[in-house]
């Protein structure tokens, strides 16, 4: 049962990264506007960060789909999600009126059109998926599982004959 929960968590988080990364990759201008709207990064680095984000998200998603390095990818996912949550929270605290740009769009919006609580809650849910995979990375249909199953059983006093 726990392997099933882990598999659903792994594939769910993978879907989040793949969709988010694909949307950002398809709209590089929107991604630049979104990163710039947070007003956290010097203008000279905005394009670099906006250019890297889609590929980072796609890589995390692909590794999770394949089940390669699940625990490590979950840790990296957790770090990225904490950065995203902190970015949204600081925007809210500073009174910025932006769309997070997590799944396309992004940039400035009219006052009253922000959805900070919902965005933080959503990303916290994704973070919980990552935490589950850090604690229990074993899942079905994963390269990690295949590699573990293909390892010969170590010789111990109990099984040596």
CORHULIN-V908239 format. One record per pair of residues at least 12 apart in sequence whose C-alpha atoms are under 10 Angstrom apart, sorted by the first residue. I is the first residue (numbers start at 1). GAP is how many residues later the second one is. Records with the same first field share a line. If there is no record, write none. Layout:
I=GAP + GAP
This chain:
2=134 + 136 + 137 + 138
3=133 + 134 + 135 + 136 + 137 + 138
4=134 + 135 + 136
5=124 + 127 + 128 + 131 + 133 + 134 + 135
6=123 + 124 + 126 + 127 + 129 + 130 + 131 + 132 + 133 + 134
7=57 + 58 + 60 + 126 + 130 + 131 + 132 + 133 + 134 + 135
8=121 + 131 + 132
9=55 + 117 + 119 + 120 + 121 + 122 + 123 + 124 + 128 + 130
10=51 + 53 + 54 + 55 + 56 + 57 + 60 + 63 + 64 + 119 + 120 + 122 + 123 + 127 + 128 + 129 + 130 + 132
11=50 + 51 + 53 + 54 + 55 + 56 + 118 + 128
12=49 + 52 + 53 + 114 + 117 + 118
13=47 + 48 + 51 + 52 + 61 + 64 + 112 + 113 + 114 + 115 + 116 + 117 + 120
14=43 + 44 + 45 + 46 + 47 + 48 + 49 + 50 + 51 + 52 + 53 + 60 + 63
15=43 + 45 + 46 + 47 + 49 + 50
16=41 + 42 + 44 + 45 + 86 + 87 + 110
17=37 + 38 + 39 + 40 + 41 + 42 + 43 + 44 + 45 + 47 + 60 + 85 + 86 + 109
18=36 + 37 + 38 + 39 + 40 + 41 + 42 + 43 + 44 + 46 + 47
19=35 + 38 + 39 + 42 + 83 + 84 + 85
20=33 + 34 + 37 + 38 + 41 + 81 + 82 + 83 + 84
21=31 + 32 + 33 + 34 + 35 + 36 + 37 + 38 + 39 + 40 + 81 + 82 + 83
22=32 + 33 + 35 + 36 + 81 + 82
23=31 + 78 + 79 + 80 + 81 + 82
24=26 + 27 + 28 + 29 + 30 + 31 + 33 + 34 + 77 + 78 + 79 + 80 + 81
25=25 + 26 + 27 + 28 + 29 + 30 + 32 + 33 + 79
26=28 + 78
27=27 + 77 + 78
28=19 + 22 + 23 + 26 + 76
29=18 + 21 + 22 + 76
30=20 + 71 + 74 + 75 + 76 + 77
31=15 + 16 + 18 + 19 + 20 + 22 + 23 + 70 + 71 + 72 + 73 + 74 + 75 + 76
32=14 + 15 + 16 + 17 + 18 + 19 + 69 + 74 + 75
33=13 + 14 + 17 + 68 + 72 + 73 + 74 + 75
34=12 + 16 + 64 + 65 + 66 + 67 + 68 + 70 + 71 + 72 + 73 + 74
35=12 + 14 + 15 + 18 + 52 + 65 + 66 + 67 + 71 + 72
36=13 + 14 + 70 + 71 + 72
37=54 + 59 + 60 + 61 + 62 + 63 + 64 + 69 + 70 + 71 + 72
38=49 + 50 + 52 + 53 + 56 + 58 + 59 + 60 + 61 + 62 + 68 + 69 + 70
39=48 + 52 + 57
40=47 + 50 + 51
53=27
56=20 + 21 + 24
57=20 + 23
59=14
60=12 + 13 + 14 + 16 + 17
61=12 + 16
63=79 + 80
64=13 + 78 + 79
65=76 + 77 + 78
66=75 + 76 + 77 + 78
67=70 + 71 + 72 + 73 + 74 + 75 + 76 + 77 + 78 + 79
68=74 + 75 + 76 + 77 + 78 + 79
69=68 + 73 + 74 + 75
70=60 + 63 + 64 + 66 + 67 + 68 + 69 + 72 + 73 + 74 + 75
71=59 + 60 + 61 + 62 + 63 + 64 + 65 + 66 + 67 + 73
72=58 + 61 + 62 + 65
73=57 + 60 + 61 + 64
74=53 + 55 + 56 + 57 + 58 + 59 + 60 + 61 + 63
75=52 + 55 + 56 + 58 + 59 + 60
76=54 + 58
77=49 + 50 + 52 + 53 + 54 + 57
78=45 + 46 + 48 + 49 + 50 + 51 + 52 + 53 + 55 + 56
79=48 + 51
80=47
81=39 + 42 + 43 + 44 + 45 + 46 + 47 + 49
82=38 + 41 + 42 + 45
84=16 + 18 + 35 + 36 + 39 + 40
85=15 + 31 + 34 + 35 + 36 + 37 + 38 + 39 + 42
86=34
87=13 + 33
88=12 + 27 + 28 + 29 + 31 + 32 + 35
89=27 + 28 + 30 + 31
90=26
91=25
92=22 + 23 + 24 + 25
93=23
95=16
96=12 + 13 + 14 + 15 + 18
97=12 + 13 + 14 + 15 + 16 + 17 + 18 + 19
98=12 + 13 + 14 + 15 + 16 + 17 + 18
99=14 + 15 + 16 + 17 + 20
100=14 + 15 + 16 + 19 + 20
102=17 + 21
